[in-house]
């Protein structure tokens, strides 16, 4: 009880003395949260790229993966090199599932372009390609190539 009384008196004297000081001499009360945040900001790691790419930057930059695959890899596919795996019908629209020699499947619709042509039509049993160039040389007359699903696979 005695210690508490002495402590309260000392606190009262301190508060009274601080109110007697001029405004310039009064100490400002610092918000502990702001002080902790400023300490954290000063200790956070920083990244200096020094000519390298930022490892935290999104590599797709808002583009969808399908657009990136169809835009870059599909142009390298040749009609002669791909195999027809299957045909899917969804909402009265056909999609062809084609594979490359490495075995990766790609999904194509009517009008999608390849290295030497494009897909002209897709129906339940076959995909019709229109070949417009051969080994980079334009053909004088476009040639249609038909790839069918084997009857055993239907």
Number of C-alpha atoms within 10 A of each C-alpha: 6 6 8 9 10 11 12 11 12 12 12 12 12 11 11 11 10 14 12 10 11 8 10 7 10 11 9 8 6 8 8 9 9 10 10 10 11 11 11 11 9 9 9 7 8 7 8 9 9 7 6 7 9 12 9 7 8 9 9 9 7 7 10 9 10 10 9 12 12 17 14 10 12 16 16 13 18 18 21 11 9 17 17 18 16 20 23 14 12 8 5 6 11 18 19 24 17 18 18 16 10 7 10 8 16 19 15 20 18 17 14 16 21 21 18 22 23 22 22 18 16 23 15 15 13 17 25 17 24 20 23 18 16 15 9 9 9 12 13 8 9 13 14 14 15 15 17 16 16 12 7 5 7 9
